[in-house]
């Protein structure tokens, strides 16, 4: 039976060739009807495609995908076969009830079809067991036997001279009442085996439904279906076995679970007091105050001299009233203004050494910045993705940048140097650390990038290398085997292929400085997003890994406090689910392993601080589903231990953890996010009811 081949998978890019795919039970159920056509001793080859020999059949099929191309199928068929032979030599008929069941393998040609195809051919082969219950029509409804006369009539008596005037002409009732095996006195089993094979096509209607049509030929191992064999008497047949054809059409429903969308964040708990300055966000006029900074009643950092520069960064706490200050809070003199004027009107670059580029809000003019050429080390151009280990190595470096080409490729670069020798020094460090590079790029004042020639790179090499070429310097500096011993040739490392894993494995930890680097992941998506979504994010890094996911990062901070402030900024811009991820020594770490203490300056709630202490419990929601939990998420949940399941507004929500204060819950939430629960957020429970974290905080005041 030709199976359903509408195999659907989650949106993903090119998978790592070494990836072991997880086996999931995700069957496709098919129900349909068709016609069965007898091929045997009666009427011979004339029964092929003879519509008058067709009998109705019904069938059920359950297909389990093995991969994107093959399905294994379990099926049942019930139908009838029949034939009526009327010749001058022989007049035989039969009808047989066929019940068959078996297993088969199908192939859908997806190796050769476009990804967005809607019609696909099918081939199928299998093995089945079947039962046949064959009967013949020898008597009419009144019990009269059939006698076929030479004049073409059917009568109730044999054709003899004596019966010529007494025999009555009758008609067949086509009721097959006589068991062939009993009537022939021949003992044989009415069960056998067959090998079915066939072809067809599959029309994909949507992600769940498909429609198939096909034709199968069932080659059986018995010659008794029609009751006529080579040895049967008085009528004998040929030496071939009986066979039958099955044409069908059916509909298929795909039970493969589709990704569930998590329910909306009903708590608002992540934004209850995002900068943790004890001023609720809806009252906080400065919602991004760094942790530990003393604030006033509206949540803004204290500014004792009123110069617009908060005390915690003000280098001059008693600036004269009404004076204009620079970004450090120091009052500017007439000499400073004269220097600003010279810089503003200067065309020769003579006065371009002044470094105070930020002024307080009262400063009317700002410094004119003239762009200079910059040099970067190009890691490569990637179309499908890089492996996870290389991505972690790159994201552990604070000076990694990415940009998109017009044809959709991602260019990954490191550094931003004002001189070519500095860029060459960094290229040497990367190669020595085990990260293969492709080139050095120069970005001019117009913003266009171009490759620095090999001759220029050679001239910029340190004199200590003894005047060798850049190719020789790179080769001597690598800690890898020669290119001929690697899986890929050197010139293939960055052309739509991942860098060889052994190069990443040899990365030198010294190049990372041993400190954690914090980045904010604003999203991970199966498909790249439109560029205009990130128009106001100037330091966006886009990394597509070999699992097919494109991750978007912003920022590169040495402290968790700075990263947390940037995360709040991204949340306010609408990037829900943004969270901080630490990288250290070329690896992505858990928050608990990074050494970050995001809540050190927060005074914990104690039993004496609120009458509701202990009654309000903060929990972390890790999922919300209106149907079953996806298999991949269920596997993750099982590793968390006790999970609290609650029904809220027709959606089942799943919570883990139970904390008396919000700070502990937030630390646990960050750990869950780093472990792959990207949509985790905080809710609360009070008096057996699930409430928002914001309401829970209010109850503890």
N, C-alpha and C positions, 0 to 999 in steps of 0.2 A: 504494500500500500504506500503510495507516494506521500511523504510526510509534509507537514508545514515546515517551510524553511525561512520564515520571517524572523531572522535572528536580529535582535536589537541590542546594542551595548551602550553604555554610558559614553558621553562625549569624551574622547581621549586622543592624545597625539600618539606619536610613534612610541611603542613600548620598548623597554630595554630587552634585548635579545635573551638575557639571562633570567628574565622575570618568570617566576612560577605562578601560573594563573590558578586562582582559587576555584574549586569545583562547587557550583551551587545548583541545587535542585530547582529548576525554573521551567516546568513543562509547558507545552503548547497543546491545547485540547482542540481536536478537529472532529466535526460531525458532518456527514454528508450522505448523499444518495448517488446511485449510479445504475448501470445496466451490466448484466452478466451474459456472455455469449458462449455457447457450447461449441467445442471443437473435438469431434470424435468419429466413431465408426458410422454413425447415421448421417446421411446426406453429405458426407465427405467434405471436400474443400468448399462446397457451395455455401457452407454455414459461416464462412469468414465474412465478418461485417454484414451479415444478413440481418436486417432489422426485425424480421419476423421470428428470429430465434432468440431475441433479447428478452431477459427477465429482470425485474426490478431488484435492486439490492440496497442495503443500508450498511453504513460502516462507522466506526469510531476509531480515532487514532490519537495516541499520546506520544509527542515527540520531545526528547530531551536533547538540547544542543550539547555537542561535545566541544565545539569551538565555533568560529564564525562561518565555517564552511560545511561541517558535517553534523547531522542529527542522527541519533539512534531512536528507532520508532517501535512502539508496541501497538498492535492493532487487532481489531475484530471485524469480520465481515459476515453478514447474513444475507443470503439471496437464494435464487433458484436458477437451475439450468434445465433446458428442455429441448426436445426436437420431435418432429413428426415426419416420418418418411412414408411416402406413398408412391410406389413404383409397381410395374408389372411383375417384378420378381419378389419384392419384399415390402411388407407394410408393418413398420414398427414405430413405436412412440414411447416416450418416457418423460418424466419430470422428476428432478432430484432437488431436495432441500440441502443447501450447502451452508455449513457453519465452519468458518476458518479463523484461525488466530495465529499470529506469528511475530517475529522480530526482524527488523531490517535496518539498513544504513542508507542515508540519502546524501547527495552532494548538490550544492546550489550554485556553483560556478562564480562565487563572489571573488575568487582570485582575479577574474577578468572583467568584472563589472565596475561601473563608477560608484562611488560611495552614496550618491543620492538617487540610485536607481529605484524604480518602483515595480519592475517586471523582471523576473529571473527564471531561467530554465531549471529543471530538476531531473536528475537521474536517480534510480533507486534499485536495490537488489536486497533480497532477504531469504528467509526460510520460514515455512509455516506448516502447521498440522491442521487437517480439516476432516470433517465428517460429512458423508453424503448418504441420504436416505432416498433411494430411487424407487419409483413406482411407475406402472404403466396403465394405460386405459384400455381394458379388454371387454368391458360390459357397459351397456347403457344404463340409464337410471332405472329401467324395469328389470334388469338382470339378464337381458338378452346379450349373448356373445356376438362379437363382431366377426363377419365373414366378408372378405374383400373379393368381389367378383371381377372377372376379366372385363366386363363391360363398364367398369368404373364405379359401380354402385356398391353400397354397403348394406348387407342383408343379415337376417337373423338365423339363416341356415346356410349350410355349406353349398358350394356351387356343384350340383349334380343334376342329371336329367330328371330324377324323381322330384327334386325340390324346385324345378323351374317354375311351376305354377303356384306352389304353396309358400315359397320364401317371401317374406315381407321386407320391403326396403326401409331401412332405419337410418338415423343420423347419430353421429358421435355426440356424447355429452361433455367430453373433455374433462371428465372427473377421473383423476388418476388414482384408482382404488386398489390396484393389485400390486403387492410387494414383489418386485422382480426377483429378489433372491429366493423367496419362498416358491414362486411359480416355476422357477427354473431348476429347483432342487439342487442348486450349486452352492456350496459353502465357501464364503469368502468374507473377509472383514470389511466393514463399511467405514473404515478410517484409513487415512493415508497421509502422505507428506507431499509438499510441493515447493518449488523454487519460483518465487515471483520476481519479475524484473520489469521496469517500466520507465516512462518518461512523462513529463508534464511541465506546467509552468505555474508560477506563484505570483499573484498580483497583490502588492502591499497596499492596503487601503489606508491604514494609519498605524500608529505605534502599537496598537493592540490587535487589530483585525487584519486578516488577509483572506484572499479567495484563491482556490486552486482548482485546476482541471488537469486530468491526466489519464493515461491508458496503461494498463498492466497486462502482462501475459503470465499465466500461472501454469508452469510445466509440472504436471503431477507424476506420481509414481504408481498409478493404478489404471487399469483398463476396464473397471467394473462400474463406472459411474452410469453409463447408458445400458448396462446389462448385456452388452454384446462384446465377446472376446474372440480371439482366434480359434479357441477350442469350443466355444458355445455351440449348442445344437438346439433346434434344427437350423437356426440362423447363425452364421459365423461372421466375424469382422476381420479387420486387419490386425497386424502385429504391433501397431503403435499404441501408446497409452492415450487415455482421454485427457483433454486439456480444456482450459477456458480462458476467456478474456474478460477484463473488468474495466469499463470506462466510468469515470466518476467526476463529480464536482462537489466541493465542500467549502465550508467556512471554518476558519481557525481563530481561536482566541488565545492570545499570548499572556501567560500568567507571570512572565518575568517582572519582578517588582521594579517600578520606576522610582527615581529619586523623590523622596517626600520633601516638600517645603516645610521648614519649621514654622511654627506659629509665630505671630508677631510678638515682639518684646513688650509685654503688657506692664512690666514692672517699672520701667524708667529708672531702675535702681542704679545702673552704671553712672547716671548723671545726677544722682541725688546731691552729691557734693564732690564734684570731680577733682577739684584741687585740694580737697581735704583741709580747708582753712576754717571749718566750722560755720561757714556762711552758706546756706542753701543756694543752689545754682540760680533759682528764680529771683533771688535777692542780690546775687553776687555781681557787682559791676566790673570786676576783674577776675573772670573765671579761670585764668591760667596762671595764677600765682604759684611760684615754686613752693615745694614742700618746706615747711619750717619757717617761712617768712611771716613776720608779724603783720597783721592786717588791721584796718579800721572797721567800722560798723557796716560798711557796704562791701567789704571783701577786698579792698585795694591795699597794696603795700604802703606802709607809712612813708611820708615825704615831709620831714621836719622843716626844711627851708622853703618848701613850695616851689622848687625850681623845675618840677616835672620829671625829675629823676629819683626813683625810689631810694630810700635810705640804704637798702641792702646792696646797691651797686653804686651809690653816690660816694665819690672820692673826696668831696668837699661838702660836709654836712651843714655848713653855715654860710653858704653862698650869699652875697649881698642881695637884698630884696630887689626884684625887678631886673636883675642881670640876666644876660643870655649865657647859657652854659652849653658845654659840649656833651657828648654821650656819657662821659664819666662824671658829670655834674660839676665840673670846674668852670668858674666864671671866665668868659673869654675877654681878652684885652684888645686894645686898639691894634696892636701888632698882629694879633690873630686875624682880625677882620681885614687888615691890609694884605696879609698872606692869602686869604680867601679870594680877595679881589684880583690879585695877581694870577692866581691859579685859574680863575674864571675867564680872564681875558688873555691868558697865555696861549700862544700857538706853537712855541718852540719846544715846550717840555721842560724849560729851565726851572720852573717853579712847581714841578709835579711831585715833590717829595713830602708834602704835607699829608699826614696820615689820619687825622681826626675826621672821619667821613660821616659820622652821625651827630646830629645836633638835637637839642631839645625842641619841642614843638614851636617855641617862639622864634627859632632861627628862620629867616626868610629865604636865604640862599643856601644851596647845597653844592658840594664839590662836583665838578665835571669829571667823569671817569672815562678815560680813553682806553678802549680795549687793546690788549696786546696779544700776540700770537701765543698759543698754548700748545703743549705737547702731551700726548697720552700714549700709553702702551695698549695696543689692540690685542685682546685675547682671541677674538674671532667673530665671525658672523654665523648666527645659528638660526635655522629655519624651523626645525622640529623640536629642539630642546637639548639641554645638557643633563648629564647625570647628576644625581643628588649630591654626591660627594664634591664634585667640582662647584656646584652652586653654593654649598656651604663654605667652601674655601674662599670663594669670591666675596660672599656676603660677610665674611669675617674681617674683610679689609675695609677701612673707612673711606677709601677714595675710589671705590668702584662706581662707574656710571654706565648707563645703557641708553641707546637711542635706536629708533626704528627707521628702516629704509623704506622707500616708496613701494618696494615689492614685498613688504611684510616681514623681512628678516630683522633679527635683533642683533645689534652690534654691541659687544661688551668690551669696555675699556677700563684701564686702571690709571690713576694719577691725573694730575693737572699741573704740569711743570712749565716754568717760564723759560727754561733753557733745554736744549737737546741733550747735553751731557747728563743732566739730572734724569731725563727720561730714559737714557741708555743705562744709567746706573740702576734704575728701578727694574728695567727689563732683565738685567743680569740677576738681580735678586729674585725675581719671579722664576726665572729658569732654574736657578740654583735650588729654589724651594720646591721644584717639581711641577710648576704650572707652566705649560707650554704656551708661548706667545706667538703671535702672527706677524706683527709689524709695529712701527712707531708712526703715529699720525700727528699731523700738524693742523691746528684749527686757526685760520687767519682772522683778521679783524672783521671780515665780512661774515664770519660764522661758518664758512665752508671748510670741510676737512679734506686733506689730501695725504697720501703716503709719503713719508720721508724716504728718500732714495737710499739704497744700500751703501752707496759711496759716502753720503752725508752721515749715515749711522756709523760707518767705520771710522770716519774722521773724529766723531764725537766719543769714541771709546776711550777709557782711561789709558794714559801713557804706560801704566804698569803692565798692560797686556802685551806690550812688545810689538805693536804695529801689525797685528793679525787682522783678518777680515772679520766682519760681523758674523758671518756664517760660522767661521772657525771659533770665534769667541763663544757663541751660543752652544756649539757642539761640545767644546771643552768644559763649559760651565754646567752642563746638565749632569744630573746624578742618575740618569736613566740608561738602559742599554742602548746600543746604536739603533737608529730607526729601522734597519733591516730586520731586527729581532722583535719588533713590536707588532701588534695586531694590524695597525694601519701604517701607511707611509707617512712621513712627517708632514707632507703637504696636504694630507687629508684630515688632519686632526680637527680643524675648525671649519670644514666645508660640509655643513649640514650633518655632521657626525659628532658624537660625544668624544671628548678627549680620552685617550686610553686611561683606564682606571688606575693602572700602576703608576702613572705620573702623579695623580692626585694622592695616592697612598704614600708617596715619598715626600709630600710637602713638608717643609721644615717649619716647626712651630715657632721658631725665632722670629719669623717674618710677621707674626701677629702680635708680638709683645706680651703675650700671656694674660692680657686683660680682656674682659668681656666687652663686646660691642653690641649695643642695643639698637635694633631697627623696629620700625612700626610696619606690620603687615596690614595693608588696607583691604586685601581681598585675594582670593584664590579661585580662579574660574577655569572651566573647561575650554572656553573660547576667549580670545583676546577681546578686550573692550574697546570702544571707540576712543580715539585720542582726546576728543573734546571733553570727556568726563574728567580728565585730570589737568585741565588747562591751568588751574591755579596752584598746581603742585610742581614746584620748580626742581625738586631733587628726587624725582620719581625713578625707581629702579625696577625694571621689568625682567623677570627671569622665567623662562619656560623650561621645565624639567622633563625628564624622559617619561614621567608618568602622565604627560599630556596636560598638566595643570599649569596655567600661567599665573604667577604670583607677583603682586605689586607691593613694593616696599618704599618707604620714605624715611629719610633721616639716617644718621649714623652717629650715635651718642656714646660717650664713655661712661655715663651715669644713668641709672634708671630714672632718676628724678627728671632729667631733661627729656628722656624718651616718653615718660608718662605725660609730661606737659604737651608734647607733640601729638600723642595719641588723643588727648582731649580735643586738640585743635582739629584733628581729622574727623572725630566723631561729630563735632559741631558743624563741619562742612558736609555732613550727610553720609560719610563712609561708615555705616553701621558695621559692627563686628571688628573694627580695627583693634589690634592688640600688639603688645610689646613682645618681641622675640629676641633672646640673647644668643649671640654667636661667640664662640671662644675656641682658639686654636684650630680653626678650620672646621668646627662642628657646630651644629645647632643644638643648644642646650635647653634643659628645663629651667624654668624661672628659679626653682629651688636650688639648682646647681650653680647659678650665676653669681651668687653672693649678694644679690640685691635685697635690700630691706625697705620696701616701699612704704611701710607704715611705722617706721621707727619714731617719728615725731608726733604720732597721734596718741592722745591719752585714751587708754582702753576703758570701756564701760565696765563698771564693777557692780556687784550686787547692791551696793548702797547708792548708786547713782540714779536708779530708776525703779519705780514700783513694778514695772513690767519686765524687769530683768529676769531672764529664764522663761518668761511666757512667750516672748518673741524669738523665733528661731529663723536665722537666715540660711537659705538653701541655694544651691546652684542648679539652675535648670540646664540640662544637656540636650534636650530634645522635646519636640511636640509633634505628634502625628495623629491624623484623623483615621488612619488605617493601621496596618501592621508596621513594626519597626523594620527598616531595611536591614538585610543580612549583615552588611559590613558594619553598620552602626551597632547592631546587636552584639557582634563579637567584641567591639570596644567596650560596650557597657558591661559585659560579663566580667571584665577584668577589674571593675571598680568596686565590686562587693555589693553591699546593700543599696538598693535603688528604691526611692519612694515614688510610687505611681499615683497620679491624681487625675481625675476626670474634671475638666474645666471647660464649660461652653461647648461640649461635644468633642473636644480635643483632649487626647491623653497626653499629659505632661510628665516628664521624668526628671526627678530631682536627686541629687546626691549631696551628702554632707549635711551637718546640722551645727550651726555656730550661734553663740550668744551675742556676737557683735559683727558688724559689717566688715571690719578690717580683715578679720580672719577669713571670712567668706570670700572677700575679694582676692586674697592671696591664693586661696584654693582654686578660685575661678581662673586666675592667670595660669596656674599650673595645668588645669584641664585644657585650656586653649592651646598651650604649648604641646600637649599630648594629642592634639588633633580634633578636639571638640570646639571647632571655630565659633559656633553660635552660642556658646555658653554665656549665661548672664545670671544675675542674682535676683532672687525673689525672697519672700518671707512667709512665715506661717504664724498665725495668731489665733488662739482659741479653735484650733482644728481647721481653720480656713486659710487658703492661699491668698496672700495680699501682695502688693508691690513692696519692693525694698524701701522705697521712699516712705510709704506708710509705716513700715516697720521701724524705720529710724525715728519717725515722729512719735511713735508710741513709747520709745525709750527716752525721750527728752523729759 
